[in-house]
Each structure stands twice: as C-alpha cells, then as structure tokens.
Amino acid sequence: MYSEEELQPWAARVDKVAKAARDVYVITNNHYQGKGVVNALQLISMLKESKVKVPDPLRVKYPELEKIASEGPREPRLF
C-alpha cells in the first residue's frame, strides 16, 4: 500500500492528463486485503479535494481512511 506522500505525484499526473483528455481511467492493483481499493479511495479524495464514501469493512481494517470518509460508520463501534 502506498502512503499519501507516495500517491501525491500520481494524483498530480492524473490531474495533468485529465486536463488534456476527455476521459481518464486509473487502475489500482487488486490486493486480497483491499489495499488497492484503499489507495484508489485516497486518490479519488485527493483529485476531487473532498471526502469520499468509505465502506465500513475498510474503515475497520484501515483506520487512516477515517480522515477522508464522507460519512460516519453505519453502526456504532465499541472498539
């Protein structure tokens, strides 16, 4: 999984390409623990400069996603 600092140059590249293209597609590596999805959500948040919807299972596994989550968890958690 890439850190936010490692994703910043990719976000800049995608933004640059998007200014010169009608459609842009970004593919992240599929990983059995959802790490590709985590990085995709982080990139989307960076590019849109807004929070994104984060599935509850990913929120539990990757607490760092809380800062980009647009809404709270569906069910309250004790831990």
Steps between C-alpha positions, in 0.01 A plus 500: 500500500627845411513786747323829429840655429571230241157555340537878463718481184251255347211733578691782332561284191135398478393863536737605222373228265139585586553856380600371156258208464127447495509182709765372739505158661726402789542137598637397836639157576249257646623373836340235719489740797341784302815712485444591135151621588639702792748674271229557238278668762792715611572605141135584437494712814818681395377565146153615602636687801212362702407213723378171351271217602704231675354151558483401868722188466780716357454758777553228758805351327657837405419765765701757304205519261291677765647835400374467141165335584198711406266339749521321832486122540161337451500343842670635811813310600619437852863458398 
